[in-house]
């Protein structure tokens, strides 16, 4: 029941928008409109206002606008003939039919604008982390730098920087930034990277300079049971709060902290403890204080204490996974992948994601200092997502235990401008990806079983509504785009089918005969019927357990 109202709102709004396109274009072009209906018969409510009857149907899976003269059975008087649909110039009929799908494609711009312009805060363009060996590091950028301009384009938020850099792979760009109140400038050659969208089997070349808005948290890995840190009571997974009386907010703060041989350092931290609950195990962090005695011999630094970041250390290994079979164990440190030094975990993740079916060579340092080098290839598994669609996932089976700290958000400096630009960009992207998805299905690169019908929309609407208004509006925008594109398909009974007839008329200079149109409609009816059966079959297979559970509960 919790999904029923969101479903009705979503479907109702999208049908209204679609039919409103037909209605408004018909009104503006002087065509008489007999009926504006939301939903299909049987009729629930109806009221005539002027020359048009407005109807609410009982079946909320569609709607229609009926124009005078649209059906051959319509009786048209001589006085009204000029306002009949079938006598209108071809361009007017084409505009009226196109207006419905176009409204569904334009409506998301408005939705995204509402979502984005009401976003009170954004991520600042402050460098949180710099990837070792990246263009950003080579150009001299440091954590804490605020980027204000790239290639003459003003940067107000981190997303602005991603947009500018992402569109310039392989190019050298000029970066202006602020550091300690001083305006500085540098150049960087943007790396070519690959964005992978597994759901659409899509790879896109983008630009990266190797900065992240997040910063690594001060979570520690204690390297050795004989180390000063371990003897003092520190353990892997602890989060450092203060070190030597100085507040520690990120890993770079801890790296900069002075560690002098022979010194005693007071440390406050949060220690995780696993607690069993009825819903499963959770970790609760408890504050603890320690005094660390730095060894008097050797050098200083965190290494002298036996402390490192958890970033490159294996925390969990899935039993029976590829990682397990090649001998990877918790506590191993990732040193290299394919003979390239690994500096951050994201290097490992990105390489495996970009080349999921390739063989890879990994080098790890064991806790005793020895090295393990092994070759592996990820396993391809079929999984079921939250919408019960089957898809492929590649697994390595080993994870680290690093936490990242997000930046403090700043007020949105230009919500209207950002809303407009963001809405256009997101709508364009959604339309493009929808077209690609349809092509992939036709090509057989995406399974037909990913298609869904009313039951799937019902589930999606409920899930999105529970996540909040923003999620619900975004889903509405995506389904609106799908509805618009599907209606443009050259299938009889859809708007695209009628557009096809109009194009035939434009080319041949003659109107298709009544018999041809009747056969054409029957073909369309058969195709639509097959499509409905197919998507309902997918929905029933996808939600069979839920359907059975619903009727058992009833």
PLY file of the C-alpha trace (Angstrom):
ply
format ascii 1.0
element vertex 554
property float x
property float y
property float z
element edge 553
property int vertex1
property int vertex2
end_header
0.00 0.00 0.00
2.95 2.31 0.68
3.82 2.21 -3.05
0.27 2.78 -4.34
0.05 6.56 -3.84
3.56 7.29 -5.25
2.74 5.08 -8.24
-0.54 6.90 -8.94
1.15 10.30 -8.57
4.03 9.33 -10.86
1.89 7.77 -13.57
-0.78 10.46 -13.28
1.67 13.33 -13.65
3.48 11.78 -16.63
0.26 10.92 -18.45
-1.06 14.43 -17.78
2.15 16.01 -19.11
2.06 13.85 -22.25
-1.59 14.50 -23.04
-1.19 18.17 -22.15
1.31 18.43 -25.01
-1.28 17.15 -27.48
-4.00 19.30 -25.88
-2.12 22.63 -25.86
-0.72 22.22 -29.37
-4.21 21.35 -30.68
-5.71 24.39 -28.94
-3.04 26.72 -30.27
-3.46 25.41 -33.83
-7.25 25.76 -33.73
-8.28 22.10 -33.71
-11.45 21.22 -31.79
-10.85 18.90 -28.83
-13.73 16.65 -27.87
-12.22 14.77 -24.90
-9.23 15.09 -22.56
-8.95 11.86 -20.56
-6.58 10.79 -17.82
-6.86 7.02 -17.60
-8.77 4.58 -19.75
-12.44 3.52 -19.43
-14.50 2.73 -17.48
-15.15 6.37 -16.70
-15.04 7.49 -13.07
-15.61 11.24 -13.35
-16.34 13.65 -16.15
-17.23 17.28 -16.71
-17.79 19.27 -19.84
-16.18 22.72 -19.89
-16.88 24.60 -23.06
-16.52 22.28 -26.06
-14.27 19.76 -24.30
-15.19 16.97 -21.90
-12.60 16.29 -19.20
-12.62 12.67 -18.02
-10.95 10.61 -15.29
-10.75 6.90 -16.25
-10.54 3.94 -13.90
-7.43 2.37 -15.50
-4.50 4.72 -14.73
-2.11 3.30 -17.33
-2.64 5.83 -20.06
-4.83 8.61 -21.39
-5.88 10.27 -24.59
-6.94 13.50 -26.26
-9.70 13.02 -28.83
-9.79 15.56 -31.66
-12.75 16.24 -33.90
-12.41 14.21 -37.10
-9.68 11.99 -35.69
-11.91 8.92 -36.15
-13.64 8.10 -39.41
-16.90 7.62 -37.51
-16.95 11.22 -36.27
-19.77 13.34 -37.64
-18.36 16.68 -38.69
-20.62 19.56 -39.71
-19.71 21.97 -42.47
-19.31 24.75 -39.91
-16.75 22.75 -37.91
-14.93 21.06 -40.79
-12.16 23.67 -40.74
-11.41 22.66 -37.12
-11.32 18.91 -37.73
-8.02 17.14 -37.21
-7.99 15.17 -40.45
-8.28 18.26 -42.68
-5.41 20.14 -41.06
-2.21 20.71 -43.03
0.34 17.98 -42.58
2.68 20.18 -40.53
-0.09 20.98 -38.01
-0.97 17.30 -37.53
2.71 16.46 -37.16
3.19 19.18 -34.51
0.14 18.00 -32.53
1.28 14.37 -32.51
4.91 15.23 -31.72
3.92 17.53 -28.85
3.10 14.65 -26.47
6.49 12.87 -26.60
8.31 16.20 -26.73
6.58 17.30 -23.53
7.81 14.08 -21.86
11.34 14.86 -23.00
11.21 18.53 -21.95
9.42 18.00 -18.63
12.56 16.49 -16.97
14.36 19.80 -17.48
11.81 21.37 -15.15
12.08 18.46 -12.67
15.88 18.56 -12.55
15.81 22.34 -12.21
13.55 22.05 -9.14
15.82 19.40 -7.61
19.09 21.22 -8.31
18.02 24.80 -7.63
16.72 23.83 -4.20
20.10 22.35 -3.32
21.21 24.72 -0.54
24.84 23.61 -0.36
27.49 22.23 -2.69
30.89 20.55 -2.41
33.63 23.22 -2.46
36.43 23.09 -5.03
38.97 22.32 -2.31
41.56 19.61 -2.88
41.11 16.89 -0.27
43.52 14.29 -1.61
46.11 14.29 -4.38
46.76 10.92 -6.04
50.50 10.14 -5.98
52.02 10.30 -9.45
48.97 12.08 -10.87
48.99 15.25 -13.00
47.81 17.17 -9.93
50.83 16.06 -7.90
53.22 16.80 -10.78
51.70 20.28 -11.12
52.31 21.01 -7.42
48.73 20.99 -6.13
48.41 20.19 -2.43
45.57 19.16 -0.11
43.80 22.32 1.06
44.29 24.24 -2.19
41.11 25.89 -3.47
40.74 25.79 -7.24
39.15 28.99 -8.56
39.68 28.82 -12.31
40.59 26.28 -15.03
41.25 27.42 -18.59
39.60 30.73 -17.82
36.40 29.12 -16.55
35.32 30.10 -13.04
35.20 27.18 -10.62
32.80 27.56 -7.70
32.30 23.93 -6.70
34.04 20.60 -7.10
31.48 19.53 -9.70
32.50 22.48 -11.88
36.07 21.25 -11.83
35.01 17.71 -12.77
33.02 19.06 -15.73
35.85 21.21 -17.09
38.61 18.63 -16.60
36.44 15.71 -17.67
35.83 17.25 -21.10
39.56 17.78 -21.78
41.32 14.39 -21.74
44.90 14.61 -23.01
44.98 18.41 -23.01
47.22 20.70 -20.96
45.19 23.08 -18.84
46.01 26.16 -16.76
44.80 25.91 -13.16
44.42 28.93 -10.89
44.14 28.20 -7.17
44.31 29.82 -3.75
46.83 28.69 -1.13
47.23 30.44 2.22
45.40 33.48 0.85
47.66 33.77 -2.21
46.46 33.39 -5.80
48.71 30.96 -7.67
48.81 29.33 -11.08
50.06 26.04 -12.50
49.55 23.77 -15.51
48.64 20.10 -15.73
48.23 17.62 -18.57
44.88 15.93 -18.09
45.04 12.14 -17.98
42.84 10.05 -20.24
40.65 7.79 -18.14
37.73 5.47 -18.82
34.35 5.72 -17.17
32.67 2.33 -17.12
28.89 1.92 -16.93
28.46 -1.82 -16.62
24.65 -1.73 -16.74
24.79 -0.33 -20.30
28.04 -2.01 -21.34
29.32 1.52 -21.95
32.84 2.95 -21.79
33.49 6.67 -22.11
36.82 8.51 -22.29
37.06 11.30 -19.72
39.74 13.52 -18.26
41.21 13.24 -14.75
43.94 15.18 -12.92
43.98 13.03 -9.77
42.31 15.05 -7.03
39.47 14.09 -4.70
37.20 16.28 -2.62
37.35 13.70 0.15
40.35 13.19 2.34
41.64 10.04 3.97
40.55 9.66 7.58
43.16 9.16 10.35
42.34 5.45 10.67
45.51 3.55 11.49
47.04 0.22 10.61
49.33 -1.10 13.36
52.09 -2.91 11.50
53.76 -5.08 14.09
52.94 -6.64 17.46
56.41 -5.57 18.62
55.95 -1.93 17.63
55.69 0.99 20.06
52.11 1.63 18.93
50.99 -1.94 19.62
52.74 -2.08 23.02
50.99 1.17 24.00
47.57 -0.34 23.17
46.85 1.06 19.71
45.20 -1.35 17.27
44.38 -1.53 13.57
41.12 0.30 12.87
41.55 2.95 15.57
40.61 6.52 14.59
43.05 9.13 15.91
41.43 12.28 17.37
44.43 14.10 18.83
48.15 13.44 18.54
50.59 15.28 20.78
47.84 17.69 21.81
46.96 18.62 18.21
43.56 17.89 16.70
43.71 15.34 13.88
40.95 15.58 11.28
42.54 13.76 8.35
45.43 11.44 7.58
47.59 14.28 6.25
47.36 15.96 9.69
48.76 12.81 11.26
51.54 12.55 8.66
52.66 16.11 9.46
52.67 15.60 13.22
56.20 15.66 14.71
57.51 12.30 15.95
60.93 12.79 17.57
63.05 9.88 18.78
62.78 9.41 22.54
59.69 11.64 22.89
56.46 10.72 24.68
53.27 11.51 22.72
49.76 11.65 24.17
47.18 10.14 21.83
43.39 10.23 22.00
41.46 7.98 19.66
38.24 6.11 19.00
38.51 2.35 19.30
35.99 0.16 17.42
34.27 -2.67 19.22
31.96 -5.15 17.51
28.58 -5.47 19.18
25.96 -8.09 18.34
22.41 -6.81 17.77
19.19 -8.50 16.59
19.85 -6.98 13.14
23.46 -8.18 13.00
26.85 -7.01 14.21
27.69 -3.31 14.35
30.79 -1.41 15.42
30.62 1.10 18.25
33.56 3.46 18.75
34.78 4.12 22.29
37.14 6.99 23.25
40.51 5.93 24.68
43.74 7.71 25.65
47.33 6.44 25.44
50.90 7.60 25.95
53.25 6.60 23.14
56.99 6.28 23.78
58.90 6.88 20.57
61.98 4.63 20.27
65.19 6.54 20.89
67.14 4.80 18.16
66.44 5.07 14.42
64.49 7.73 12.64
61.26 9.48 13.53
57.93 9.57 11.79
54.93 7.28 12.03
56.96 4.34 10.74
59.10 4.48 13.89
55.90 3.91 15.89
54.72 1.07 13.65
51.75 3.07 12.28
50.51 3.38 8.72
47.25 4.23 6.99
44.76 1.40 6.40
44.47 2.56 2.76
46.52 -0.21 1.09
46.11 -2.99 3.64
43.75 -5.90 3.05
41.06 -6.02 5.71
38.68 -8.73 4.51
39.01 -11.60 2.07
35.88 -13.43 0.89
36.21 -17.16 1.42
36.51 -19.04 -1.87
37.06 -15.85 -3.90
39.83 -15.26 -6.44
41.81 -13.31 -3.83
41.44 -16.18 -1.36
42.62 -18.75 -3.91
45.80 -16.85 -4.81
46.71 -16.51 -1.14
45.69 -12.95 -0.24
45.17 -12.61 3.52
44.03 -9.85 5.90
47.02 -7.69 6.86
48.71 -7.96 3.44
49.72 -4.64 1.91
49.13 -3.99 -1.79
52.43 -2.89 -3.31
51.96 -3.08 -7.08
49.48 -4.04 -9.77
50.73 -5.02 -13.23
54.22 -3.82 -12.25
52.90 -0.33 -11.48
53.31 0.89 -7.86
49.95 1.27 -6.11
49.75 4.44 -4.02
46.00 4.58 -3.32
43.31 1.89 -3.29
41.41 3.68 -6.04
44.21 2.77 -8.47
43.51 -0.91 -7.85
39.73 -0.48 -8.03
39.82 1.61 -11.22
42.18 -0.72 -13.08
40.12 -3.79 -12.21
36.90 -2.00 -13.18
38.35 -0.81 -16.51
39.80 -4.20 -17.47
37.50 -6.71 -15.75
38.27 -9.70 -17.97
42.04 -9.25 -18.24
44.71 -11.14 -16.30
46.42 -9.02 -13.64
49.64 -9.40 -11.65
49.45 -8.25 -8.04
52.29 -7.86 -5.56
51.63 -7.79 -1.82
53.84 -7.37 1.22
53.06 -9.88 3.97
53.15 -8.90 7.67
56.55 -10.64 7.98
58.02 -8.46 5.21
58.05 -11.12 2.48
56.47 -10.44 -0.91
53.72 -12.38 -2.63
53.29 -12.02 -6.39
50.38 -13.74 -8.08
48.45 -13.64 -11.34
44.66 -13.62 -11.31
41.58 -12.99 -13.36
38.37 -11.80 -11.75
35.35 -14.10 -11.62
32.23 -13.07 -13.51
29.11 -13.70 -11.46
25.41 -13.17 -12.10
23.74 -11.21 -9.34
20.28 -9.79 -8.74
19.94 -6.08 -8.02
17.32 -4.46 -5.79
14.88 -4.41 -8.71
15.45 -8.16 -9.14
17.15 -7.73 -12.48
19.96 -10.14 -13.22
23.28 -8.55 -14.16
26.96 -9.41 -14.27
29.47 -8.47 -11.59
33.20 -9.09 -11.56
34.71 -10.04 -8.21
38.23 -10.02 -6.82
37.21 -10.69 -3.24
39.54 -8.50 -1.17
38.77 -5.13 0.44
40.56 -2.54 2.51
39.12 -0.72 5.53
39.75 2.93 4.76
37.35 5.70 5.72
37.17 9.02 3.94
36.14 12.38 5.31
33.96 14.57 3.13
34.58 18.33 2.96
32.44 20.86 4.77
29.77 21.98 2.31
29.45 25.62 1.29
26.31 27.64 0.42
25.24 27.27 -3.19
26.54 30.55 -4.71
24.22 30.60 -7.76
21.32 28.13 -7.36
19.31 29.42 -10.35
22.18 29.35 -12.84
23.47 26.02 -11.55
19.94 24.66 -11.60
19.40 25.59 -15.25
22.78 24.31 -16.44
22.52 21.16 -14.34
18.97 20.46 -15.54
19.97 20.74 -19.18
23.02 18.56 -18.64
21.18 15.83 -16.71
18.29 15.74 -19.17
20.66 15.47 -22.12
22.59 12.69 -20.38
19.43 10.78 -19.44
18.05 10.96 -23.01
21.38 9.81 -24.43
21.71 6.90 -22.01
18.11 5.84 -22.63
18.74 5.70 -26.38
21.94 3.74 -25.80
20.07 1.30 -23.55
17.43 0.69 -26.23
20.12 0.13 -28.87
21.98 -2.25 -26.55
18.78 -4.27 -26.04
18.22 -4.48 -29.81
21.86 -5.52 -30.28
21.49 -8.23 -27.64
24.20 -6.72 -25.44
21.61 -6.11 -22.70
19.01 -8.74 -21.88
15.36 -8.15 -22.78
14.63 -9.27 -19.24
15.84 -5.88 -17.99
12.65 -4.38 -19.42
9.81 -3.87 -16.97
6.18 -2.90 -16.88
3.66 -1.45 -14.44
4.63 -3.75 -11.55
8.27 -2.69 -11.83
7.28 1.00 -12.03
5.05 0.44 -9.01
8.05 -0.92 -7.06
10.44 1.79 -8.28
7.98 4.55 -7.39
7.56 3.23 -3.85
11.31 2.80 -3.30
12.08 6.28 -4.61
9.34 7.89 -2.50
10.73 6.26 0.65
14.18 7.68 -0.17
12.82 11.23 -0.33
11.30 13.80 -2.65
14.52 14.32 -4.60
14.84 10.62 -5.45
11.16 10.41 -6.41
11.45 13.42 -8.73
14.58 12.00 -10.38
12.81 8.71 -11.04
9.86 10.64 -12.46
12.24 12.44 -14.83
13.83 9.17 -16.02
10.49 7.45 -16.60
9.20 10.55 -18.42
12.17 10.34 -20.79
11.56 6.63 -21.35
7.88 7.31 -22.03
8.74 10.05 -24.52
11.27 7.95 -26.43
9.08 4.84 -26.51
6.17 6.90 -27.87
8.40 8.03 -30.75
8.98 4.42 -31.84
7.51 3.78 -35.33
4.92 1.38 -33.97
1.26 1.72 -34.97
-0.96 2.85 -32.08
1.89 4.95 -30.68
2.62 8.56 -31.59
5.63 7.38 -33.56
3.37 5.16 -35.65
1.19 8.11 -36.59
4.28 10.19 -37.36
5.40 7.38 -39.69
2.07 7.66 -41.55
2.52 11.41 -41.84
6.01 10.94 -43.27
4.59 8.42 -45.74
2.01 11.02 -46.73
4.70 13.69 -47.11
6.80 11.47 -49.40
4.02 9.97 -51.53
1.85 13.12 -51.58
-1.24 11.04 -50.80
-3.14 10.08 -47.67
-3.09 6.34 -46.78
-6.42 4.68 -47.52
-8.90 3.58 -44.86
-8.15 -0.13 -45.40
-4.41 0.46 -45.09
-4.89 2.47 -41.91
-7.11 -0.24 -40.44
-4.54 -2.98 -41.13
-1.82 -0.69 -39.83
-3.71 -0.20 -36.55
-4.29 -3.94 -36.16
-0.57 -4.54 -36.59
0.11 -1.89 -33.97
-2.44 -3.40 -31.62
-0.80 -6.81 -32.00
2.69 -5.40 -31.37
1.55 -3.42 -28.34
-0.23 -6.52 -27.03
2.91 -8.63 -27.42
4.98 -5.94 -25.68
2.50 -5.78 -22.78
2.55 -9.57 -22.43
6.33 -9.57 -22.53
6.87 -6.88 -19.88
4.19 -8.39 -17.65
5.96 -11.75 -17.96
9.21 -10.08 -16.88
7.43 -8.35 -13.99
5.77 -11.56 -12.80
9.07 -13.49 -12.92
10.86 -10.63 -11.20
8.32 -10.18 -8.41
6.82 -13.66 -8.16
7.76 -14.11 -4.49
6.31 -10.69 -3.63
3.09 -11.45 -5.51
2.68 -14.80 -3.75
3.42 -13.17 -0.40
0.86 -10.43 -1.06
-1.96 -12.89 -1.75
-0.98 -15.10 1.18
-1.10 -12.06 3.44
-4.46 -11.09 2.04
0 1
1 2
2 3
3 4
4 5
5 6
6 7
7 8
8 9
9 10
10 11
11 12
12 13
13 14
14 15
15 16
16 17
17 18
18 19
19 20
20 21
21 22
22 23
23 24
24 25
25 26
26 27
27 28
28 29
29 30
30 31
31 32
32 33
33 34
34 35
35 36
36 37
37 38
38 39
39 40
40 41
41 42
42 43
43 44
44 45
45 46
46 47
47 48
48 49
49 50
50 51
51 52
52 53
53 54
54 55
55 56
56 57
57 58
58 59
59 60
60 61
61 62
62 63
63 64
64 65
65 66
66 67
67 68
68 69
69 70
70 71
71 72
72 73
73 74
74 75
75 76
76 77
77 78
78 79
79 80
80 81
81 82
82 83
83 84
84 85
85 86
86 87
87 88
88 89
89 90
90 91
91 92
92 93
93 94
94 95
95 96
96 97
97 98
98 99
99 100
100 101
101 102
102 103
103 104
104 105
105 106
106 107
107 108
108 109
109 110
110 111
111 112
112 113
113 114
114 115
115 116
116 117
117 118
118 119
119 120
120 121
121 122
122 123
123 124
124 125
125 126
126 127
127 128
128 129
129 130
130 131
131 132
132 133
133 134
134 135
135 136
136 137
137 138
138 139
139 140
140 141
141 142
142 143
143 144
144 145
145 146
146 147
147 148
148 149
149 150
150 151
151 152
152 153
153 154
154 155
155 156
156 157
157 158
158 159
159 160
160 161
161 162
162 163
163 164
164 165
165 166
166 167
167 168
168 169
169 170
170 171
171 172
172 173
173 174
174 175
175 176
176 177
177 178
178 179
179 180
180 181
181 182
182 183
183 184
184 185
185 186
186 187
187 188
188 189
189 190
190 191
191 192
192 193
193 194
194 195
195 196
196 197
197 198
198 199
199 200
200 201
201 202
202 203
203 204
204 205
205 206
206 207
207 208
208 209
209 210
210 211
211 212
212 213
213 214
214 215
215 216
216 217
217 218
218 219
219 220
220 221
221 222
222 223
223 224
224 225
225 226
226 227
227 228
228 229
229 230
230 231
231 232
232 233
233 234
234 235
235 236
236 237
237 238
238 239
239 240
240 241
241 242
242 243
243 244
244 245
245 246
246 247
247 248
248 249
249 250
250 251
251 252
252 253
253 254
254 255
255 256
256 257
257 258
258 259
259 260
260 261
261 262
262 263
263 264
264 265
265 266
266 267
267 268
268 269
269 270
270 271
271 272
272 273
273 274
274 275
275 276
276 277
277 278
278 279
279 280
280 281
281 282
282 283
283 284
284 285
285 286
286 287
287 288
288 289
289 290
290 291
291 292
292 293
293 294
294 295
295 296
296 297
297 298
298 299
299 300
300 301
301 302
302 303
303 304
304 305
305 306
306 307
307 308
308 309
309 310
310 311
311 312
312 313
313 314
314 315
315 316
316 317
317 318
318 319
319 320
320 321
321 322
322 323
323 324
324 325
325 326
326 327
327 328
328 329
329 330
330 331
331 332
332 333
333 334
334 335
335 336
336 337
337 338
338 339
339 340
340 341
341 342
342 343
343 344
344 345
345 346
346 347
347 348
348 349
349 350
350 351
351 352
352 353
353 354
354 355
355 356
356 357
357 358
358 359
359 360
360 361
361 362
362 363
363 364
364 365
365 366
366 367
367 368
368 369
369 370
370 371
371 372
372 373
373 374
374 375
375 376
376 377
377 378
378 379
379 380
380 381
381 382
382 383
383 384
384 385
385 386
386 387
387 388
388 389
389 390
390 391
391 392
392 393
393 394
394 395
395 396
396 397
397 398
398 399
399 400
400 401
401 402
402 403
403 404
404 405
405 406
406 407
407 408
408 409
409 410
410 411
411 412
412 413
413 414
414 415
415 416
416 417
417 418
418 419
419 420
420 421
421 422
422 423
423 424
424 425
425 426
426 427
427 428
428 429
429 430
430 431
431 432
432 433
433 434
434 435
435 436
436 437
437 438
438 439
439 440
440 441
441 442
442 443
443 444
444 445
445 446
446 447
447 448
448 449
449 450
450 451
451 452
452 453
453 454
454 455
455 456
456 457
457 458
458 459
459 460
460 461
461 462
462 463
463 464
464 465
465 466
466 467
467 468
468 469
469 470
470 471
471 472
472 473
473 474
474 475
475 476
476 477
477 478
478 479
479 480
480 481
481 482
482 483
483 484
484 485
485 486
486 487
487 488
488 489
489 490
490 491
491 492
492 493
493 494
494 495
495 496
496 497
497 498
498 499
499 500
500 501
501 502
502 503
503 504
504 505
505 506
506 507
507 508
508 509
509 510
510 511
511 512
512 513
513 514
514 515
515 516
516 517
517 518
518 519
519 520
520 521
521 522
522 523
523 524
524 525
525 526
526 527
527 528
528 529
529 530
530 531
531 532
532 533
533 534
534 535
535 536
536 537
537 538
538 539
539 540
540 541
541 542
542 543
543 544
544 545
545 546
546 547
547 548
548 549
549 550
550 551
551 552
552 553
